Structures are given as structure tokens and as C-alpha cells.
Amino acid sequence: EAQVTQNPRYLITVTGKKLTVTCSQNMNHEYMSWYRQDPGLGLRQIYYSMNVEVTDKGDVPEGYKVSRKEKRNFPLILESPSPNQTSLYFCASSPWASGTRSYNEQFFGPGTRLTVL
Amino acid sequence: QQQVKQSPQSLIVQKGGISIINCAYENTAFDYFPWYQQFPGKGPALLIAIRPDVSEKKEGRFTISFNKSAKQFSLHIMDSQPGDSATYFCAASPNSGGSNYKLTFGKGTLLTVNP
């Protein structure tokens, strides 16, 4: 089954304890992205990656790191989590859109609910 | 600065009624306008999308209306069903090479369809 998987689905941690949320897709998509969803704020992009070893900041990158060493994986790293990073996180992937005015659907994972105490 | 403004924040509709969600944008570089549907406990999923070349796109009970001059677009759900109860997000993406992957989302509308 074509899908984006995230682990863990739920995580409660404490301030300052480094954590990694994994994201993996089995659709051979070039593009991957991380979003956070907060009540009343919608979905905001954290980081994205156009392909292996190519990553860039989204709208709210502070406090997060990412890496793209393999095409299928795009982990989100919180080196020193803080309570304001308590949120619902989504990973998404999309195939390459060749040429301008070419758009492709983004496929979202099931989400990771993170609580930082 | 919020680039895509979505309203209303929540909406309650009776079964069989019409649900209407509106979005407005400022950035004239936006060239692709999808709507995503999210059920509780799930990730968003693409529902329907439109480009400014056309003023309307219909897929089953779902229709996007697009007004380029007003920089507004809306989602209409005809004959709304309880199974349509979900959060709906409008989004926009620019036409700029690799940036056509960058989606800017509205804040979402929680739709409840009463039986």
C-alpha cells in the first residue's frame, strides 16, 4: 500500500530532551515536507526537501532540524524541545512536478502528536 | 502575515444543505489552489484543486468557484452528508519552479453536518 508513515504517533517528553520523529514514504517521491498543525493556526510548513541532500526552511523552522540522506526517509529532529513545540506534526510527500505550472498532490502521513512538558 | 484567509472557522449544516467555505489571498503569484479534507485522527487528503485558468471546477458534490479579480475562491459542498463532517483547508501555491511545491494553508474550517 502506498503510504507515508510516521513514528511515533504519540510522544510525551520533557523540555530539553532530544527527540526524532521519523517519516518514511514508499512511493519513490522526490519531495518531502514537515508541517505542524496548531488550533486556529492551520498547517504551517517547518522544512521541506526537494530531493536527497537538498533541504530548505519553511515558514517556522526555528528549533527544528531535518536530514535527507535517503529518498524515502525524512526525519524531524528537535535537539532541545520546548513547550511551544507541543503540536501535531505531519509529514508529506509528493512526486516531482516537471516544468512550471505542474502541480502534484501532497500525500500526508497520519500525524505525530507531541507534548513537551 | 497570513497569506490565505479562510472563513468561517466553523460551520454547522443540516443534512442535504449546502456548505460554503471561503478563502481569500493576496499574493498574485499564487497559481494553484487545492482544498484538503481532514478527518479526526487522520492526515489531510487532497479533495479538489483548481488553477486560475477556469472559474469553476466540479467533482461530484464538490465545486470550487474561483474569482481571480477578487482574489477569492470558495468550496461548495452540495447535498451535504454527515460523512462530510471534517476539517477543510484551502491552500495556495505559487508558480515558480520548485516553489510550486510550497503550499500555504488557510487556518481551516470545521464542518459539522447534522443528520
Interface residues (C-beta under 8 A of the other chain):
Chain A: V4 Y31 S33 Y35 G40 L41 G42 L43 R44 Q45 Y48 M50 G58 D59 F90 A92 S94 A97 T100 R101 S102 Y103 N104 E105 Q106 F107 F108 G109 P110 G111
Chain B: Q6 Q9 D31 Y32 P34 Y36 G41 K42 G43 P44 A45 L46 A49 R51 F89 S93 N95 S96 G97 G98 N100 Y101 K102 L103 T104 F105 G106 K107 G108
